[in-house]
């Protein structure tokens, strides 16, 4: 299958390489020339625009920062639909608002282009090793057709409903991850300020009910003060914003999500937007000055 890939950032470049390893022929495009240069050195064909990519392939995958970028890449001048042919399939793997996914899906249907929204979870490590969790919205028959392709990039590929359902699922995922990291941060700072070694606490609790994939992935980063981004604060803030806007439209209260989003905004205002989201702990630490240990 000949595949187009648009968006070669921290996640996309690794996802593309896993498709390449699986033997697919690839045409790639990114608005940042250096990112495109890096993947074309590996034998990937260079696209001149999103439209050019779409005209040359059977399936286009987009992996972009947010809804406005997806709409420009798909609906705008030089976009995917400008170069699309009937029967083309577009799989948007960006994490965006479900409303935008539905708008893009409608525009695709008008051009006889199949559409799936298929955001991912797992961050850069799972993008590298091809074990992402992929949440998909769209037609069942189209999903069945495209699922083997998605399995080249993920160990879990699940359809959760019609167009937009993939991004609703991803936003639910992001709510859980954000609140987990915030809770973990409070717990580790609590232990530290009480004079108990936070690493010892982590090892003591990880096998119990408090244990989680989030705890196992993020506590060692926090303990090592390693905030190299696997998933950036500014991107997680964007996801929580989309969750809150979607919740408001559906009259759903998300009080914990709102609180964590405010933490992320505060960290962004301090210049921490490109740190890993585990740096939420810095917000908690700032509210807990060092004091004498309590025993």
C-alpha positions in Angstrom: 0.0 0.0 0.0 1.3 3.5 -0.9 0.9 5.8 2.1 1.3 9.6 2.5 2.4 10.9 5.8 1.9 14.6 6.8 3.4 15.8 10.1 6.9 14.6 11.0 7.3 16.0 14.6 8.1 14.2 17.8 5.6 11.4 17.1 5.1 11.4 13.4 8.7 10.7 12.4 8.7 7.5 14.4 5.3 6.4 13.3 6.4 6.9 9.7 9.5 4.8 10.3 7.5 1.9 11.6 5.3 2.0 8.5 8.5 1.9 6.4 9.8 -1.0 8.4 6.6 -2.9 7.6 7.4 -2.5 3.9 5.0 0.2 2.9 6.0 2.8 0.2 5.8 6.3 1.7 5.5 9.9 0.5 6.0 12.4 3.3 5.5 16.2 3.8 6.0 18.7 6.5 6.1 22.5 6.5 9.4 22.3 8.3 12.0 21.4 5.6 14.6 20.0 8.0 12.0 17.4 9.3 11.3 16.4 5.8 15.0 16.1 5.0 15.5 13.8 7.9 13.0 11.2 6.8 13.8 11.3 3.0 17.3 10.2 3.8 15.8 6.9 4.9 14.3 6.3 1.4 10.9 8.0 1.9 9.7 10.0 -1.1 9.5 13.8 -0.7 6.1 15.4 -1.2 5.9 19.1 -2.3 2.6 19.8 -0.5 -0.3 18.1 1.2 -2.1 18.2 -2.1 0.8 16.6 -3.9 1.0 13.8 -1.3 -2.7 13.1 -1.6 -2.5 12.8 -5.4 0.2 10.1 -5.2 -1.1 7.7 -2.6 -3.9 5.3 -1.5 -4.0 6.5 2.1 -3.0 9.8 3.8 -2.1 9.9 7.5 -1.9 13.3 9.2 -0.2 13.7 12.6 -0.4 17.4 13.5 -0.5 19.6 16.6 -4.1 20.7 16.8 -7.4 21.3 14.9 -6.4 24.5 13.0 -3.3 22.7 11.6 -5.4 19.8 10.5 -8.0 22.0 8.8 -5.3 23.9 6.9 -3.5 20.7 5.8 -6.8 19.0 4.7 -9.2 21.8 3.7 -6.9 24.7 2.9 -5.1 25.8 -0.3 -2.7 23.1 -1.2 -4.4 20.7 1.2 -5.2 17.0 1.0 -8.7 17.5 -0.5 -7.3 19.7 -3.3 -5.2 16.7 -4.5 -7.6 13.9 -3.5 -9.0 11.3 -5.8 -12.2 9.3 -5.2 -11.4 6.3 -3.0 -8.6 8.0 -1.1 -8.6 7.4 2.6 -7.6 10.0 5.1 -6.6 8.9 8.6 -6.1 11.8 11.0 -4.0 10.6 13.9 -3.8 14.1 15.5 -5.3 14.8 18.9 -8.0 17.4 18.2 -11.5 18.5 19.0 -14.1 15.9 18.0 -16.1 18.8 16.4 -13.2 19.5 14.1 -12.9 15.8 13.2 -16.6 15.7 12.3 -16.2 18.8 10.1 -13.2 17.3 8.3 -15.0 14.0 7.9 -18.0 15.8 6.3 -15.8 17.6 3.8 -14.0 14.3 3.0 -17.4 12.6 2.3 -18.3 15.3 -0.1 -15.2 14.4 -2.1 -15.7 10.7 -1.9 -12.7 10.4 0.5 -12.9 8.0 3.4 -12.1 9.4 6.8 -11.1 8.0 10.2 -10.1 10.0 13.3 -7.4 7.9 15.0 -5.6 9.7 17.8 -2.9 7.9 19.8 -1.6 7.5 23.3 1.8 6.4 24.6 4.1 9.3 23.8 7.4 9.1 22.0 8.6 5.8 23.6 5.7 3.9 22.3 5.8 5.7 19.0 9.4 4.5 18.6 8.6 0.9 19.4 5.3 0.7 17.6 3.2 0.0 20.6 0.9 3.0 20.7 -2.8 2.7 21.8 -4.8 3.9 18.8 -8.4 5.0 19.3 -10.5 5.2 16.1 -13.7 6.8 15.0 -15.4 6.1 11.7 -17.2 3.6 9.5 -16.8 0.0 10.6 -16.0 -1.3 7.1 -13.4 1.4 6.6 -11.9 0.7 10.0 -11.6 -3.1 9.1 -9.8 -2.1 5.9 -7.3 0.2 7.6 -6.8 -1.6 10.9 -3.8 -3.7 9.6 -2.0 -0.5 8.6 -2.6 1.0 12.0 -1.3 -2.1 13.7 2.1 -1.3 12.2 2.2 1.6 14.6 0.2 0.4 17.6 -0.3 -2.7 19.8 -3.9 -1.7 20.6 -6.2 -0.5 17.8 -9.8 0.0 18.9 -12.8 1.5 17.1 -15.0 3.3 19.6 -17.8 4.7 17.4 -18.4 7.0 14.4 -16.4 9.9 13.2 -15.3 12.0 16.3 -15.4 9.1 18.7 -11.7 8.5 18.4 -11.0 12.0 19.7 -13.6 11.8 22.4 -11.8 8.6 23.6 -8.4 10.4 23.4 -9.7 13.3 25.4 -11.0 10.9 28.1 -7.5 9.3 28.1 -5.9 12.7 28.5 -8.1 13.6 31.4 -7.1 10.4 33.2 -3.4 10.9 32.5 -3.3 14.5 33.6 -5.2 13.8 36.8 -3.0 10.8 37.5 0.2 12.9 37.1 -1.2 15.7 39.3 -2.2 13.1 42.0 1.2 11.4 41.7 2.9 14.8 42.1 1.0 15.7 45.2 1.8 12.3 46.7 5.6 12.5 46.0 5.9 16.0 47.2 3.8 15.1 50.3 6.2 12.2 51.1 9.3 14.3 50.5 8.1 17.2 52.7 7.3 14.7 55.4 10.9 13.5 55.3 10.3 10.2 53.5 12.3 9.3 50.4 10.1 9.7 47.4 11.8 6.9 45.5 11.2 4.5 48.3 7.5 5.5 48.4 7.3 4.9 44.6 8.7 1.4 44.9 6.4 0.7 47.9 3.2 1.7 46.3 3.6 0.7 42.6 2.5 -2.8 43.2 -0.7 -1.8 45.0 -3.9 -0.2 44.0 -2.1 3.2 43.4 0.1 1.5 40.8 -0.5 2.5 37.2 1.2 2.8 33.8 1.4 6.6 34.5 3.1 6.1 37.8 5.6 3.6 36.4 6.4 5.9 33.5 6.5 9.3 35.2 7.7 8.8 38.8 11.2 7.7 37.7 11.4 10.8 35.5 10.3 13.1 38.4 12.8 11.4 40.8 15.6 11.8 38.3 14.5 15.4 37.5 14.4 14.4 33.9 11.7 16.5 32.2 12.8 15.8 28.6 9.6 15.8 26.7 7.8 12.6 25.8 4.6 14.6 25.8 4.9 18.4 26.2 3.0 20.4 28.7 1.7 22.8 26.1 0.2 19.9 24.1 -1.4 18.4 27.1 -2.9 21.8 28.0 -4.3 21.9 24.5 -5.9 18.5 25.0 -7.5 19.5 28.3 -8.8 22.7 26.7 -10.4 20.7 23.9 -11.9 18.3 26.6 -13.3 21.2 28.6 -14.8 22.9 25.5 -16.3 19.5 24.4 -17.6 18.9 27.9 -19.2 22.4 28.0 -21.0 21.8 24.7 -22.4 18.5 26.3 -23.1 20.1 29.7 -20.6 17.9 31.5 -18.7 19.2 34.6 -15.0 18.4 34.7 -13.8 20.1 37.9 -10.5 18.1 38.3 -9.7 18.5 34.6 -10.2 22.3 35.0 -7.9 22.5 38.0 -5.1 20.6 36.2 -5.4 22.7 33.1 -4.8 25.8 35.2 -1.7 24.2 36.6 -0.5 23.6 33.0 -1.2 27.2 32.0 0.7 28.4 35.0 3.7 26.3 34.0 3.5 27.5 30.4 3.5 31.1 31.7 6.8 30.2 33.5 8.3 29.1 30.2 7.9 25.4 30.9 5.5 24.6 28.0 8.1 22.4 26.3 8.9 20.3 29.3 7.4 16.8 29.8 4.0 16.8 31.5 5.6 15.1 34.5 6.9 18.6 35.3 3.4 19.3 36.8 5.3 18.4 40.0 7.1 21.7 39.8 3.7 23.5 40.3 3.0 21.4 43.4 6.6 21.9 44.8 6.2 25.6 44.5 3.2 25.5 46.9 5.1 23.3 49.4 8.2 25.0 50.8 10.7 22.9 52.6 9.9 22.5 56.3 11.0 20.3 59.1 10.0 16.6 58.6 6.9 15.5 60.5 7.1 12.0 62.1 
